[in-house]
Amino acid sequence: MRQPLIVGLGRSGAGLHLRALRTALDRSPDAWRGPVVAVDPRPGERAPVPDGVTVTPSLEEARELLPPDRAVVHVCTPPAGRSAVLAELCGAGYRDLIVEKPLAADAGELTAVTELRARHALRLAVVAHWPASALAGRLRDLIESGGLGRLLRVDVTQHKPRFARSLGADDGHPTAFDVELPHSLGLVLSLAGPAEPTGARLTDLRIGGTVRPGLGSALLELRHASGVRTRLFSDLTSPVRERRALLAFERGTAVAHFAASDADDHVQLVVDGRREVFRDDALAAFLLGAYTRFAGAPADDPSWEEDFALHADAVRLLDAAKRRCAEETVEGRYEEAPRVAVH
């Protein structure tokens, strides 16, 4: 029976994974055994953690409490420098990892992560709760049934105000491409298949005289091998939260409203005007599925390779979009986000 080890107690580790683990354990009491161990060397920057979580300041101390043969490690550190964190975990003997998205911040980091995975025979699951959600399952059923005809287009909107974090200290998310789009990119690749980028745009966050390059909004346009066209747009200066995917078919549309935050796990699906609302705690469902795979799928099981390949493709697409935007910045075609007045 495995036991969770959380690495990184920021927003993701303390705010999302610990909560989802509790929910998942309520649903399936035998999913794992023993208390959660966590490691974070930054006592002044840790998010609050609930009672019952054993927090250690170093991986060495965590390893004494939870050796590799009993642990599933949740890597909840920022994507920048991901390979260094994974290398340290591999050096300590850990081989079963759940890694926060995106898998890596750029193509160079992806190469390093890929080499670590091969060298140490890692079983590595990338957090992908949108594709694992019941809502995505409904969308997949619509596509596979053919009831609305062939899927033609996917438009995803991911808006949320993110001023405080973007204006604060570097949190390891260098651009708007690294914040919300990894959610939706994994979703559309799982729904419509492999894709190539056809367009990209990145804007700055500007408040008065303060500028945070690349942290305003991000646009990514794709053409899938299946013929589907996708448009992903995320605005981190939006006054409202929205996580919506519109699927246009030959004979109708489906609009999926994913949970806007962890404050409410209800989602909505509108198919040709008919609306359905239901609960869908996607992260808890994803973690339960991941622990089930760790319990039964050996390192050479094809599912690990398929999962890794999808998320590696997502990193490559995001990296290509960033490079395209960087080239346009040099050539003077960089589009600025609207200025935000603060009173």
N, C-alpha and C positions, 0 to 999 in steps of 0.2 A: 504494500500500500504506500503510495507516494505522499509527500508532504510539501506544501508551498514554501518557497524561499523568495521573498520580494527584494529585488535590488533597485533601490531608488524610491524614496518616499516623498516625491513631489505630488503634483496634481494627479498624475496617472497612477502611480503606485498606491498612495494613501487614499486618494479621492475616488478612484474607479475600481482598481483591481481588488482591494480589500473588501469594498462593499459588494462587488460581484461575487467574490469567493463566498461571502456569508450567504448571499442569496442562493448560489448554486448548492451549497452544503445543505441548506434547508430543503431544497428539492430532492437531493440525492445524498443522504447522510453517509453513504459508503464511498463517495467519490475520492476521498483521501482521509488520512488519519493524522492526528496530532496537531499541535498549535502551529500557527503561522510564524515563521522566523523572517526577519527583515534586516537589511543592512543598508546603512546610509551614514557616511562619515561627516555629514554637515548638520550638526545638531541645531544650529541657528536657522536653518532653511527647511527643516522637515515640516511637512504638513502634520496636523494632529492625527494620531493613530488610536484606534479603539483599544480597550482593555483586552488582554489575552494575546496580544501580538508581542513577541519577544524581539526587541530592537537591539542590534549590535553595531558597533562603529566600524567594523572591518570584516572583510570576507574570511579572513583567517578565523576570527571568533565565531562567525556564522557557521563555518565548516565544522567546528568542534561540536556545535549543537545539531547540525543537520548535514551529514556527509552526503557525497554525490549519489550514492546508490539508493538513497531514499528521497531525493529532492527533485521537484520540478521548479526550475528557476524562472521567475517572472522578471524579465529585463525591462525595467520601466524608466530607464535613463533616456535623455534626448537623443535624437538620431545622429547628431554631430559627434564623432568620436565613438560610434557604436562598436567598431572593430576592436578598439582597445579594451572596452569592457568585456566583450566576448572572449578576447584572448586571455584576460585575467581569469575568467570563469573556466575556460578550457584548461589553463595551467593548474587550477585547483581541482580538476577532475570532473567538473560538471559537464553532462552531455545532453540533458533533456531541458530544453529552453523554450519559453514562450516570450517572444520578442515584440515589443510595441512597434507599431507602424510609424513611419515607413521603415522598412528593413534596414536601409542605409540612407545617408544624406546625399550621396552622389555616386558616380560610377566607380571612382577609386575606392571608396569605402565598401561598395558592393563587391568588388574584386577581392578585397581582403576578407570579407565575411564569407564569401564563397570558398576561398581557400581554407579557412578555419573549419568550415562545415565538412569539407571533404577530408581534411587531415585527421580530424578527431571523430569522424562518423557521428556527427551531431544529429539528434532528432530535434528539429527546430520548427516551431509553429509560430507564424506571424499573426498578431492580433488582427482579426478580420471579422468583426462582429456584424457589420452590415451584410456581407454575403451569407453569414451564418444565421441571420435573423429569420423569423417566421415571415416577416414582410417581404424579404427577398425571395423566400420560398414561394410566396404567392405570385410574385412577378415571374419567377422561373416557370411556374405552372402555366401562366398565361402564354408565355412564349412557346413552350413545348406543346401545348394543346392545339395551337393554331386557330383557336376560336375567333380571334380578332385579325387573323391574317398574319402576314410576315412583319416582324419588327423592322421599322425603318429608321427611327431616330430616338436618342436618349438625351434629355436635357436635365442636368443636375444643378441645383442651386444650394449652396452652403454658405449662409450668411450668419455672422454673429459679431457683436462689438467686442473687440479684443484690445482696447487701448492700454489698460494698465499693464498687461504682460508684455505687449509689444514695446511700450515705452520704458519698461524696467530693464533690469540687467539681462544680458544675453541668456536665453533659456534653451539654447541649442536648436531652435527652429529658425534658420536664417532667412527664409522667405515665406510668403503666403502659400507657396506650393507645398510647404512642409507641414502645414497646420491641419487644414481640413480636407484637402484633396486626396490624401492617401485613403480616406474612408471610401469616397465615391469612386476613385479609380479602380480599387480592388473590386467594387461592386460591378461596374460596367464591364470590366474584363471577364468577370465570372458569368455575366449575363450574355454578352455579345461576342466574346472571344478576343483573340489577339488583335492589336491595333497599331497604327503608326500615327505620329502627331502630324497635324496639318496646320495648326496655328497655336500661338501662345502669346499671352500678354501678362505683364507684371507691373503693378503700380506701387508707388511709395505711400507710406503713412505720413501725412503732413498735418501738424497741429501748430498753428502760429508759425514761429520760426524753427520748430523742431521737426526734423525729418528722420524717419526710419526707413532706409532703402528696402524696397521689396516687400514690405509688410502691410501694404494697403489692400490690394486685391490680386487675384490670380485667375487667369482664363486658360483653359486647355481644350483644344479641339482635336478630335481623333477620327480616323477612318478605319473601321474594323475590316478584317479579311472577309467577314460575312456580308459586307456591304453596308452595315449599320453606321450611321454618323452619330458622334457623341459630342456634346458641349458641356464642359464642367466649369462652373463659375463660382468663386468664393470671394466675398467681400468682408474683410475684417474691420471695416469702418462702418458697417451697417448699423442703423439704430435698432434693428430687430433681429431675432434669431429665426432661422429657417433652414430646414434640411429636407429638400424636396427633390424627387426624381420623377420626371414626366417621360413616359414611354409612348411614342407614337407608332401605331400599327397601321396596316392597310385599311382596316375597317373599324378603328376606334382608338381610344386612348386610355391609359391607366396612369394615375398620379399617386405616388407613394410618399406619404409624409412620415419621415423617420422622427424619432424622439429628438426634440430640440436640445435637450440637456439630460443629465442624470436625475433631475428633479421629478420627472414623470416618465414612466415607461410605456405609456399608451401611444400607439401609432394609428395612422389612418390610411386607408386605401380607397381611392375613388376610381371606379371603372365605368366609363361612359355615363358619369353623373350619379352613379349609385355608390354611396359612401358607407364604409364599414370601419368601426373603431374597435381595436382590441389591444390587449397588453402584450408586450413583446420586449422582455429584458434580454436584448441580444448579446450583451457581453457575458452575462451569466451562462447563457446557452452555449456561447462559443467556448468558454472555459470548461464546461462539462464535457463538451465534445473533445476538447484537447486532452483532458485527463483520461478520457476513455481510450483515445489513440495511444497515449503513453503506456497505458496498461496492457494494450494488446498488439500494437503494430511495431515490429522490429525496425531497426534503422534502415534496412534495405527494402522496406515496404514501399511500393511506388507512390503511395499517397503523400509521403514526405517530399519526394522530388517534385510532384505535381504542384503541391502547395508552395514550395520554395520558388519554382519557376514562375508562377503567377506573380508573386511579390517582387521577384527580381525584375520582371518585365515592367512592373509599376515603377520601380526605382529608375530604370533606364528611360522610361517615358518622361518622368518628372525631370531627370537630369537633362534630357534633350531639350525640354521646354525652358529650363533655366539657362542653358547655354544659348538658345535662340534669343531669349530676352536680353542676356548680357551682350550679345553681338549687336542687337538693335540699340542698346544704350550707347555703345561706343560710336555707332553711326548716327546718333542724334535722333532716333525715332522712338525713344522711350516715352511712353504715355504716362502722364502724371495723374494721380488720383485727385478727385476734387478736394479742395482745401476744406478743412473742418474748423469752424469757428468755435472757440471755447470761451465762455463768459463766466 
